[in-house]
């Protein structure tokens, strides 16, 4: 960790809100800005990052260090998915084993000098997330991902409270799956309502980074393992992602 300038956790109190998609595209976008980036997947029971990046390589342990998998010249990745025999294997572990693996990821993975380390965290506020925050040396902050509907916002609020109780700065809130533009009539449909994430940010007096619409192209990019920001930077959804990510880049200045 001593070679990492900025450590950003991507968190949510609820699963299924697109947290891993945001984390992967944030890491890819930062690498596109010429930054040296690491992406650490600590979602032990549901590691999505290898699939989202179409990486089926295995991590290599040499001596006392683990070599992360290179996605590009300036983006390296580590996930428990690289250590499992196949993607269908379930990790059936109790808390102490998960804590030890997270500690190993944070102390034994040799990233080299990094401008940013993006950590894709598991949903909820349990053992794994607590281990990540406590074992890291002064993380710079968390990006909170939610969807607009109140049932999601209710759980995500607990994640913000978690950050405040552990003195972890919240860098901002991203409202994902916020509206759908009909490809036929171009009318906007608020499938999961809208505005819940922005209202939550105001309630907690934290930055609102932006709203990301539902886009079938994002689903296709996830399934194919080609990050969305690699494929179409002129799409309104890509522009929304970039707009949400830019304030995070400015934090280093």
N, C-alpha and C positions, 0 to 999 in steps of 0.2 A: 504493500500500500504506500510505502514511502516514495515510490516512483510515479504515483498517480496524482495529478494536479487537482482534478475535480471528480468527486464521487457522487453520482446521482442515482437515487433509488426510484424506481417506477412501481407504484403501489396502488392497491385498491382494497377496500374492505370486502369486496364481493367478486366472485368468479364470473367469467363470461362477459366482461365489459370491454374486452379488447386490450387489456393491459399489455400482454406480450406483443401484440401487433404494434402498439405505440412504442414499446421499448425497442423493438427491432428497428423500426423506421427511424426512431430518434438516433440510434447508434449509426445507422447507415447514413443519415443526413449529416451528422457530425463528421463522419469520415469523408463525406463529399466536400466538406468545407476545408479539407486538408489537415484535419486533426488526427492524431494517433488515438485510437479508440479501442477499448475493451468492452465486451458484452458478457456479463456473468449471469447465467440462468440459475437461480437458487430455488426455483419451484420444483422441489424434489419429487413430488407425487405426480406432477403434470408438466414435465419439461417440454415446452413448445418450440423453443428457439431452434433446435436442429432442423425441425420440419419447416419452420418459417424461412430458414436460410438454405434449405435443401443441402444440408451438411450431413453426410453419413460416415464421416471419418471418425477415428478413435483418438482420444487424447493419449499422449505418450508421457509416461513417467520415466524420468531419467535421474537417478540418484535421489536427491532430496526435493526436486522440483517437478511440477507437472507442466508440460508444454501445452498451451492452449491451441486450438485449431484456428488456422488462418483462413479468414473469409476473403480478404483482399490484402493489399500491401499495408494498409493502415487500419484494418479492423480484425481483431482477434476475438475468439469466442470460447467460452467454457460452459459446459452443462453436464449434469449427471447423465443426460441422454447419450453422451459420448462414451460413457463407461458401462452401459448396459449391453447385454448380449444382443438384444433386438428391441425395437420400439414398442413391442407389446408386453414387455416385462413390467410387472408391478413392483414398486418399492414399498415393502411392508415393514416399516421401521418405527420404533418408538423414539421419543424425543431425544435421548442422549446420542443415539447414532446419527440423527439428523444434525444435531449440534456439532458433532465431531466432523461430519462431512463439510458443513459450512465453514468451520474453522480451517479445515484443510484447503478449501477453495480460496479462502481469504489470505492464507499465509504461505501456501506452497505452489500456487500457480505463478509461473514466471511470465509476467506480461511484458517486461521491459518498460521503458519510459512511456507513460500514457498522458495525454491531455485530459481524457475523460474515461471513466469507467462507469458504464450504465448497468445497473443491477435490476434484473427482472425478478421481482419478489413474488412469493405466493400470495394468494388472497387471504383475507382475514388478518387477525392481530395476535396470532399464536406463537408457538415456540420458534418456528423458523425465522419469522420476521424479527422477533426479539433478539435472537442470536445474531442476525446480520447487523442490526443497529449497534448492539453492545460490543461485538467483536471488531467492527470497523473503527479506524482511527479518524474520528471527526468527519463523518459524512457531510457533504456540503448541503444536502437537502433532498427532498422528495417531490416527485411529480405524482399527483393523485389523479387517477382515471376513474370516471364514472359514466353511467348512461343517464339520460334525463329523468326517468320515471322515479317516483318517490320511494318505491321498494328498494331500488338500488342506492339512491341518495342516503336513505336511512342507514344502510350498512357502511357506506363510505364515510359518513360523518364520524363513525367510530374510529376509522383509520386516521382521520385528522386529529382526533382527540389523542390517539396513541402517539402521534408525532409530537404534539404539544407536551404530553406528559414526559416524553423522553428528550425534550429539548432539541428535537430534530426539525430544522427549518422546512417549511412547506414552500417550494418554489412556485407552485401554481396548480390549478385544476384544469384538466382537459375533459370536456364533455363529448364523449364518443357516441356514435350512432344517433346523432342529433338531426333528425329529419331525413327524408328521402325525396329526391327530385324524380318525379315520374318520367321515364325515358320517352313516353308517348305524348303526354300533354304538357310536360314541363312544370306542372303544378307541384308544389311542395306538400308532402304528407308527413305529419309528425307521428310516426309509427309509435315511438316511445314517449310521446309528448316532447317538449323542449324547454330549456331554461332551468332545469333542476340543478345542473352543475353550476351555472352562473349564480343562481340564487344562493346556493350553498357557499360559494366563494365569498359572496358579500356578507353572509351571516357570520363567517369565521374571519373576515377581514384579511383574506389572502388573495393573491393574484388569480385572475381568471385568464387562462392562456388561450382558450378558444374552443369552438365547437367543430366537430368533425362529422360530416354527414354519412349516412349509410350509402355504400357504393358497392355494387356487384363486382366491380373491378378489383376492389380490395380483397374480397373473398377469393377471387380467382388467383390473385397474386400470392395470397397466403397458402392456398392449396398447392400451387406450383412451386413454392419455395423461392419465389423471386420477389424481394421486398418492393412494395408499391412505389416507393420513391426512386427505385432503380428503373422503373418502366415508363412512367408518365408524369413528368413534372409540370405539364400544362393543364392537367385535369384540375377542376375546382377543389376536389378532395385533397389532391397533392398540395395545392396552394394553401389550403386550410391547415394541413399538417405543418408545412414550412412556417406559416405564420405563428403557429403555436410553439414551434421549437426555437424560433429566433431569440426570444427573451432569455432562453437558457444559455445560448451562446454568448449573449451580452454580459451574463453574470461573471464571466472570467475577466472582463476588462475593468 
